[in-house]
Amino acid sequence: MENVLVQLAAVAIFGIGAQWLAWRLRLPSILLLLLFGFLLGPVLGIIHPDELLGEALFPSFP
C-alpha cells in the first residue's frame, strides 16, 4: 500500500512540475507530460502502471 501512495504522489508532483516547466518555457504542456511519463515509467521504472492501477488499467466492457 505504501508503494502505491508513493507512486501516486510521484505522478502528482511530476505532473505539476511538467506543467509548470512547460509554462515557463512556453511549450505545449503535453510535450513535457509525455516526456516525464516516459522517463518515470519505462525508462527509470519508478512508476509501475500494472501495480498502481490493477484491474482498472485495462477495463473490460460487457
HUWO-V551474 format. One record per residue. RES is the residue in three letters. PHI is phi in whole degrees, -180 to 180 (NA if undefined). BURIAL is I if it has 16 or more other ideal C-beta (glycine too) atoms within 10 Angstrom, else O. D_FIRST is the distance of its C-alpha to the first C-alpha in Angstrom with 1 decimal. Layout:
BEGIN
RES_PHI_BURIAL_D_FIRST + RES_PHI_BURIAL_D_FIRST
END
This chain:
BEGIN
MET_NA_O_0.0 + GLU_-64_O_3.8 + ASN_-64_O_5.5 + VAL_-66_O_5.2 + LEU_-66_O_6.5 + VAL_-65_O_8.9 + GLN_-66_I_10.1 + LEU_-64_O_10.8 + ALA_-65_O_12.5 + ALA_-64_O_14.4 + VAL_-60_I_15.6 + ALA_-65_O_16.9 + ILE_-66_O_18.5 + PHE_-72_I_20.1 + GLY_-66_I_21.2 + ILE_-66_O_23.0 + GLY_-63_O_24.4 + ALA_-66_I_25.8 + GLN_-62_O_27.3 + TRP_-65_O_28.9 + LEU_-65_O_30.2 + ALA_-64_I_31.7 + TRP_-63_O_33.4 + ARG_-67_O_34.9 + LEU_-88_O_36.1 + ARG_57_O_37.3 + LEU_-114_O_35.6 + PRO_-63_O_34.1 + SER_-63_O_30.4 + ILE_-62_O_29.4 + LEU_-62_O_30.7 + LEU_-75_I_28.4 + LEU_-63_I_25.4 + LEU_-65_O_26.1 + LEU_-60_O_26.7 + PHE_-63_I_23.5 + GLY_-63_I_21.6 + PHE_-67_O_23.4 + LEU_-66_O_23.0 + LEU_-74_I_19.2 + GLY_-90_O_18.7 + PRO_-67_O_21.4 + VAL_-77_O_23.2 + LEU_-93_O_20.8 + GLY_72_O_17.7 + ILE_-79_O_15.3 + ILE_-103_I_14.0 + HIS_-120_O_13.3 + PRO_-59_O_14.1 + ASP_-62_O_13.8 + GLU_-74_O_10.1 + LEU_-71_I_9.5 + LEU_-101_O_12.0 + GLY_61_O_12.4 + GLU_-68_O_15.5 + ALA_-74_O_16.2 + LEU_-65_O_17.2 + PHE_-127_O_20.4 + PRO_-69_O_21.4 + SER_-105_O_24.4 + PHE_-104_O_27.2 + PRO_-69_O_29.6
END
